[in-house]
C-alpha cells in the first residue's frame, strides 16, 4: 500500500492518524483499541482519498443483492420441501397430493448446537413429527437461519398446487411442445435411493447456422490444425504397424538395438526384428456431451465451439464414429438435450452450421443428460465407447440440484455408464474443479484446460491411452 501511495503521490497520514497506527502496531493492541480510536478519529476532518486498491461499498446495491439471495434461498427451500413432501406421502412425481396430506405442514424447532454461530440449529418437523432433513436441505435451513435469525413461516409455506416444480412465485414457464418426453430416475445420496421417474427429458435439434464461424476458426488455427492432422494421422498409423514381428516390411529399430544389447551381454537374442503392416479398422464410438448452460456465455461458448470444430476436423482423419449433443434445462421438468450430430450423420455443412449456432441456455443438470447419452451410446456396436463431457463447471439447477446432491447424482450416473461398458471422461475449464471432478470421475478421468490450443492435444492423448 505504501508503494502504491508513492506512485500516486498520496499525502502522508496526519499526526493523529499516525499516532493511531503506532498504537495499533503494538503487540498488546486489541480490538477494543481499534474501536476506541475509530470513535476518536471518525469526526476528524481528514478523510483518506480512495485508492486503486480500495473497493467502494454501495449500501443500496448490497441490500439489493442480499434481497435477491434471500429470495433465491426461499425458492430453493420451497422446492426442496415440495420434493420431500412427495416422498413422505409416497405419491408419484406427477401426481397431486391428496386433500388429507395438504393439511400437513412443515415447521422448524430450535435445537441447541454449540457449533452453530447462534448457538442453535433448526430441526425440521412434518405434522409435528421430527424428520431427518437431507444434507443440502439442512445446510439451506442453517444458512437462512444465519441470515434472518429464524425461519419465517412464509418460507415454509410451500406451494402445494405447484409441487412438481416447487418454484412458487418464480415458477418456471415450461415448454408446451409435442416432443417426446423420456423419464429418468435421479439419485438421492442422503437417502441412498432413487427418485423414480423424476426427470423429464426432451430432445431437440439445433437449427443449422451459416458456416462462417467454422471458416473463421479454421483460418485462425490453421497452423494448429496442420499439427493436429499429423498427430491424428500418426495415431491411425500406429494401429497399422505391429512391432517385434519375425518378418515384415520394415525393420524395428528398437528391437534391433535390444537384440544387440543381448549379444553384448551374451544372452539369447530375439528374432522378432521387423515391423509388419496390417489393415486395422478402428472400432471406436465417441459421444461428446457439451455444456450449454448460461454460465458458458461469452468467451467460454466461443471456446467450446472452436474446440468442437478442431476436434471434428481431426476425427475425420481418424475415421472414428462420433456424435455431439448439447445439454441444459431448468428444473427436473425441463431437461433439454440438443442434437448437433448423431452417429449416422456425416460432417457436413449442416453439422458445421449447428456447431456455429450453439448458444448458452439455462442450467447444468448433468445426471439426466449422462443417463440418456449413455443409453444412446450403448446401442452403438463398438469395442471402445467413450463419453466426453465438455463443461465449464459443476452440476447446478435452480430446484435444489446443486452442491452435494448434484455431484452425487452425476457420480451415480457415471457409475451407471461404466456398467454399460462406457469410458467417461470430462474436460473442464473450471480451474477449481479438482475438488469435485476427482470424486465424480476418478483421479485419472478428467482434465482441466484453460486454453483452446491445449484441448485437442488432451483429446489425442486420451485417445492414445483408451484405444491401445
C-alpha positions in Angstrom: 0.0 0.0 0.0 2.9 2.3 0.7 4.4 1.6 -2.7 1.0 2.4 -4.4 0.8 5.6 -2.4 4.2 6.7 -3.5 3.2 6.1 -7.1 0.0 8.1 -6.6 1.8 10.9 -4.7 -0.6 10.3 -1.9 -0.3 12.6 1.2 1.1 11.2 4.4 -1.4 10.5 7.2 -2.0 13.4 9.6 -0.3 13.2 13.0 -3.4 11.9 14.8 -3.7 9.0 12.3 0.0 8.3 12.5 -0.3 8.1 16.3 -3.2 5.6 15.9 -1.1 3.5 13.5 1.7 3.4 16.1 -0.7 2.4 18.9 -2.3 -0.4 16.9 1.1 -1.7 15.7 1.9 -2.6 19.3 1.7 -6.4 20.1 -0.6 -5.7 23.0 -3.2 -3.8 20.9 -6.7 -5.3 20.9 -9.9 -4.9 19.0 -11.1 -2.6 21.8 -8.2 -0.2 20.9 -9.4 -0.2 17.3 -13.0 0.7 18.4 -11.7 3.5 20.7 -9.5 5.0 18.1 -12.3 4.8 15.5 -14.6 6.8 17.6 -11.8 9.3 18.3 -11.0 9.8 14.7 -14.4 9.5 13.0 -15.1 13.2 13.3 -11.7 14.2 12.2 -11.7 16.4 9.1 -9.2 14.1 7.4 -10.7 11.6 5.0 -8.3 9.3 3.1 -8.9 9.5 -0.6 -10.0 6.4 -2.4 -7.1 4.5 -4.0 -6.8 1.9 -6.7 -6.6 -1.0 -4.1 -9.8 0.1 -2.3 -13.3 -1.0 -3.2 -16.3 1.2 -2.7 -19.3 0.0 -0.6 -22.6 0.7 -2.2 -25.2 0.0 0.6 -28.2 0.1 -1.7 -26.6 -2.4 -4.1 -25.5 -4.6 -1.2 -29.1 -4.5 0.1 -30.4 -5.4 -3.3 -28.1 -8.4 -3.7 -28.9 -9.6 -0.2 -32.6 -9.5 -1.0 -32.0 -11.4 -4.3 -30.1 -14.1 -2.5 -32.8 -14.4 0.2 -35.4 -14.7 -2.4 -33.4 -17.4 -4.2 -32.9 -19.3 -0.9 -36.7 -19.0 -0.3 -37.5 -20.5 -3.7 -34.9 -23.3 -3.2 -36.3 -24.1 0.2 -39.9 -24.3 -1.0 -38.8 -26.5 -3.9 -36.9 -28.9 -1.6 -39.8 -29.1 0.8 -42.1 -30.0 -2.1 -39.9 -32.8 -3.2 -39.5 -34.0 0.4 -43.3 -34.0 1.0 -43.9 -36.1 -2.2 -41.5 -38.7 -0.8 -43.2 -38.6 2.6 -46.7 -39.1 1.2 -45.5 -41.7 -1.3 -47.0 -40.0 -4.4 -45.6 -40.3 -7.9 -43.8 -37.1 -9.1 -46.5 -36.1 -11.5 -49.5 -36.8 -9.2 -51.1 -34.2 -6.9 -51.0 -34.5 -3.2 -54.4 -35.6 -1.8 -56.5 -33.5 0.4 -55.7 -35.2 3.6 -51.9 -34.6 3.2 -52.4 -31.0 2.0 -53.4 -30.1 5.6 -50.0 -31.2 6.9 -47.3 -28.5 7.1 -43.6 -28.3 7.7 -42.3 -26.4 10.7 -39.0 -26.0 12.5 -37.8 -26.4 16.0 -34.7 -24.8 17.6 -32.2 -27.3 19.0 -29.1 -26.2 21.0 -25.9 -26.6 19.0 -22.6 -25.0 20.2 -21.1 -25.5 16.7 -23.6 -23.1 15.1 -22.8 -19.3 15.2 -26.0 -18.5 17.1 -25.6 -21.5 19.4 -28.5 -23.5 18.0 -29.7 -25.1 14.8 -33.1 -25.8 13.4 -34.7 -29.2 13.2 -37.3 -29.9 10.5 -40.7 -31.3 11.5 -43.6 -32.5 9.4 -47.0 -32.6 11.0 -45.4 -32.3 14.5 -43.1 -35.3 13.8 -39.4 -34.8 13.6 -37.8 -35.9 10.3 -34.2 -36.2 9.2 -33.6 -33.5 6.5 -31.3 -34.2 3.6 -27.8 -32.7 4.0 -28.4 -30.0 1.3 -31.7 -29.0 2.8 -30.3 -28.8 6.3 -27.5 -26.6 5.0 -30.0 -24.3 3.4 -32.0 -24.1 6.6 -28.9 -23.2 8.6 -28.0 -20.6 6.0 -31.4 -18.9 6.2 -31.2 -19.0 10.0 -27.9 -17.2 10.0 -29.2 -14.6 7.6 -32.6 -13.9 9.4 -32.1 -15.3 12.8 -35.1 -17.6 12.3 -37.0 -19.4 9.5 -40.1 -17.3 8.6 -43.4 -19.1 8.2 -43.8 -17.9 4.6 -40.5 -19.7 3.8 -42.1 -23.0 5.0 -45.5 -22.3 3.2 -44.5 -24.1 0.0 -46.9 -24.1 -2.9 -49.0 -27.3 -2.8 -50.5 -26.6 -6.2 -47.1 -26.4 -7.8 -45.5 -29.4 -6.1 -43.9 -30.6 -9.3 -41.7 -27.5 -9.7 -41.7 -26.0 -6.3 -40.9 -22.6 -7.7 -43.8 -20.7 -6.0 -43.8 -17.1 -7.3 -40.8 -17.9 -9.5 -42.3 -20.9 -11.2 -40.8 -22.0 -14.5 -42.6 -21.5 -17.7 -42.3 -25.0 -19.2 -42.3 -25.5 -22.9 -45.5 -26.8 -24.4 -44.5 -28.8 -27.4 -45.0 -32.2 -28.9 -41.5 -33.5 -28.3 -41.4 -36.9 -26.8 -40.8 -37.0 -23.0 -38.3 -39.6 -21.7 -38.5 -40.1 -17.9 -35.3 -40.8 -15.9 -34.6 -41.7 -12.2 -32.4 -39.4 -10.1 -30.2 -40.5 -7.3 -30.7 -39.0 -3.8 -27.4 -39.7 -1.9 -28.9 -38.6 1.5 -31.5 -41.4 1.4 -29.4 -43.8 -0.7 -32.2 -44.4 -3.1 -33.6 -43.2 -6.5 -36.4 -40.7 -7.1 -38.3 -42.9 -9.6 -39.3 -41.3 -12.9 -38.1 -38.0 -11.6 -36.7 -36.1 -14.6 -38.4 -35.2 -17.9 -36.0 -35.1 -20.8 -36.9 -33.8 -24.3 -34.6 -33.9 -27.3 -34.3 -31.0 -29.8 -32.2 -30.3 -32.8 -30.2 -27.2 -33.1 -31.0 -25.1 -36.2 -28.2 -25.0 -38.7 -26.5 -21.6 -39.0 -24.1 -20.4 -41.6 -20.6 -21.9 -41.7 -18.9 -18.6 -41.4 -17.8 -19.3 -37.8 -16.3 -22.6 -38.8 -14.3 -21.0 -41.7 -13.0 -18.3 -39.3 -11.9 -20.9 -36.8 -10.1 -22.9 -39.4 -8.3 -19.8 -40.6 -7.5 -18.7 -37.1 -6.0 -22.1 -36.1 -4.5 -23.0 -39.5 -1.1 -23.9 -38.1 -2.5 -25.8 -35.1 -4.9 -27.7 -37.4 -2.0 -29.0 -39.6 -0.2 -30.2 -36.5 -3.3 -31.9 -35.2 -3.8 -33.7 -38.6 -0.3 -35.0 -38.4 -0.9 -36.2 -34.8 -4.1 -38.0 -35.6 -2.8 -39.5 -38.8 0.2 -40.8 -36.8 -2.3 -42.2 -34.2 -4.0 -44.0 -37.0 -0.7 -45.3 -38.4 0.2 -46.8 -35.0 -2.7 -49.1 -35.3 -1.4 -50.4 -38.7 2.2 -51.1 -37.6 2.8 -54.2 -35.5 6.3 -54.2 -33.9 8.6 -57.0 -33.0 7.5 -59.4 -35.7 9.5 -62.4 -37.2 9.1 -60.8 -40.6 7.6 -57.7 -42.1 8.0 -54.7 -44.4 10.3 -52.6 -42.2 13.0 -53.0 -39.6 12.0 -52.4 -36.0 15.0 -50.2 -34.8 14.1 -50.5 -31.1 14.0 -54.3 -31.4 17.4 -54.4 -33.2 19.0 -52.2 -30.5 17.6 -54.5 -27.9 18.9 -57.6 -29.6 22.4 -56.0 -30.0 22.4 -55.4 -26.2 21.5 -59.1 -25.7 24.5 -60.1 -27.9 26.9 -57.9 -25.9 25.6 -59.4 -22.7 25.9 -62.9 -24.0 22.2 -63.6 -23.9 19.9 -65.3 -26.4 18.8 -62.7 -29.0 15.2 -62.1 -30.0 14.4 -63.0 -33.6 11.4 -60.6 -33.9 13.1 -57.6 -35.5 10.6 -56.4 -38.0 7.5 -54.2 -38.3 4.5 -55.8 -40.1 1.9 -53.6 -41.8 -1.7 -54.7 -41.4 -5.0 -53.1 -42.1 -6.8 -52.2 -38.9 -10.4 -50.9 -38.7 -10.7 -48.7 -35.6 -13.8 -49.9 -33.7 -14.4 -46.8 -31.6 -17.5 -44.7 -30.8 -17.3 -41.4 -29.1 -20.1 -39.3 -27.6 -19.3 -35.6 -27.0 -21.6 -34.1 -24.3 -21.4 -30.3 -24.5 -22.4 -27.9 -21.6 -24.8 -25.3 -22.9 -25.7 -23.7 -19.6 -26.0 -20.0 -19.1 -22.6 -19.8 -17.4 -20.9 -20.7 -20.8 -21.9 -17.3 -22.3 -19.2 -15.2 -23.8 -15.7 -16.5 -24.5 -16.4 -19.9 -22.9 -19.1 -20.6 -25.5 -16.7 -19.5 -28.3 -14.0 -21.7 -26.9 -16.3 -24.7 -26.9 -17.4 -24.1 -30.5 -13.8 -23.7 -31.7 -12.8 -26.8 -29.8 -15.6 -28.8 -31.5 -14.6 -27.6 -34.9 -11.0 -28.6 -34.4 -12.0 -32.0 -32.9 -14.4 -32.8 -35.8 -11.7 -31.9 -38.4 -9.2 -34.1 -36.6 -11.5 -37.0 -36.0 -12.4 -37.1 -39.7 -8.8 -38.1 -40.3 -9.1 -41.0 -37.9 -12.4 -42.2 -39.3 -13.9 -42.9 -35.8 -17.6 -42.7 -35.3 -18.7 -39.8 -33.1 -21.8 -37.9 -32.1 -22.2 -34.4 -30.5 -25.1 -33.4 -28.2 -25.5 -30.3 -26.0 -27.4 -30.2 -22.7 -29.1 -27.7 -20.5 -32.5 -27.2 -19.0 -34.3 -25.7 -16.0 -35.7 -27.8 -13.1 -36.3 -31.6 -13.4 -39.4 -31.0 -15.6 -37.4 -29.4 -18.4 -34.2 -31.2 -19.1 -33.2 -30.4 -22.6 -30.9 -32.2 -25.0 -29.8 -30.7 -28.3 -28.6 -32.8 -31.2 -25.7 -31.4 -33.1 -24.5 -34.6 -34.8 -25.6 -38.2 -34.4 -23.5 -41.3 -35.2 -25.2 -41.7 -38.6 -24.6 -38.2 -39.9 -21.6 -37.1 -41.8 -19.6 -33.9 -41.0 -21.5 -31.7 -43.5 -22.2 -28.0 -43.7 -25.4 -28.7 -41.8 -23.5 -30.1 -38.8 -21.0 -27.2 -39.1 -23.9 -24.8 -39.0 -25.3 -26.4 -35.9 -21.9 -26.1 -34.1 -21.8 -22.4 -35.1 -25.3 -21.9 -33.6 -24.6 -23.4 -30.2 -25.8 -20.9 -27.6 -25.9 -20.7 -23.8 -29.3 -21.8 -22.3 -30.2 -22.4 -18.7 -28.7 -24.7 -16.0 -26.4 -27.7 -15.7 -28.3 -30.8 -14.7 -25.7 -33.4 -15.7 -27.1 -36.7 -14.3 -30.1 -37.0 -16.6 -28.0 -36.0 -19.7 -25.4 -38.6 -18.9 -28.0 -41.3 -18.5 -29.7 -40.5 -21.8 -26.5 -40.2 -23.8 -25.1 -43.4 -22.2 -28.2 -45.2 -23.4 -27.7 -43.9 -26.9 -24.0 -44.8 -26.9 -24.7 -48.3 -25.5 -26.8 -49.1 -28.6 -23.8 -48.5 -30.9 -21.7 -51.6 -31.7 -18.1 -50.7 -30.9 -15.3 -52.2 -29.0 -14.4 -48.9 -27.2 -17.1 -46.4 -26.2 -16.1 -43.1 -24.8 -18.3 -40.4 -23.3 -16.6 -37.0 -23.3 -18.1 -34.2 -21.2 -17.0 -30.7 -22.1 -18.2 -28.3 -19.3 -17.3 -25.1 -17.6 -18.3 -26.1 -14.1 -20.1 -28.2 -11.5 -23.7 -29.6 -11.7 -26.3 -27.0 -10.9 -30.0 -26.2 -11.2 -32.5 -23.9 -9.5 -34.6 -26.5 -7.9 -32.0 -27.7 -5.4 -29.8 -29.7 -7.8 -26.6 -28.2 -6.6 -23.9 -28.9 -4.1 -23.5 -32.4 -2.8 -26.9 -33.5 -4.2 -26.0 -32.7 -7.8 -22.4 -34.0 -7.6 -23.5 -37.3 -6.1 -26.3 -37.8 -8.7 -23.8 -37.1 -11.5 -21.3 -39.5 -10.0 -24.0 -42.2 -9.8 -24.9 -41.6 -13.5 -21.3 -42.1 -14.4 -21.1 -45.3 -12.5 -24.2 -46.5 -14.4 -22.4 -45.6 -17.7 -19.4 -47.7 -16.7 -21.7 -50.7 -16.1 -22.7 -50.3 -19.8 -19.1 -50.6 -20.9 -18.6 -46.8 -21.4 -15.4 -44.9 -20.5 -16.4 -41.5 -19.1 -14.0 -38.6 -19.3 -14.5 -34.9 -18.5 -12.7 -31.9 -19.9 -13.4 -28.7 -18.0 -12.2 -25.1 -17.9 -13.1 -24.7 -14.3 -9.8 -24.2 -12.5 -11.4 -25.0 -9.2 -12.8 -28.3 -10.4 -10.2 -30.6 -8.7 -12.3 -30.9 -5.5 -15.4 -32.4 -7.2 -14.3 -33.8 -10.5 -11.9 -36.3 -8.9 -14.8 -37.6 -6.8 -17.2 -37.8 -9.8 -14.9 -39.1 -12.5 -12.0 -40.7 -10.6 -8.4 -39.4 -10.3 -7.4 -40.1 -14.0 -10.6 -39.5 -15.9 -10.7 -35.7 -16.2 -8.5 -32.9 -17.4 -8.6 -29.2 -16.6 -7.8 -27.0 -19.6 -7.7 -23.2 -19.7 -6.6 -22.6 -23.3 -8.3 -23.7 -26.5 -4.9 -24.8 -28.0 -4.5 -27.4 -25.3 -7.9 -29.0 -25.6 -7.3 -31.1 -28.8 -3.9 -32.2 -27.6 -5.6 -33.6 -24.5 -8.1 -35.4 -26.5 -5.4 -37.1 -28.7 -3.6 -38.2 -25.6 -6.8 -39.6 -24.2 -7.4 -41.4 -27.4 -4.0 -43.0 -27.3 -4.5 -44.3 -23.8 -8.0 -45.6 -24.3 -7.6 -47.2 -27.6 -4.3 -49.1 -27.1 
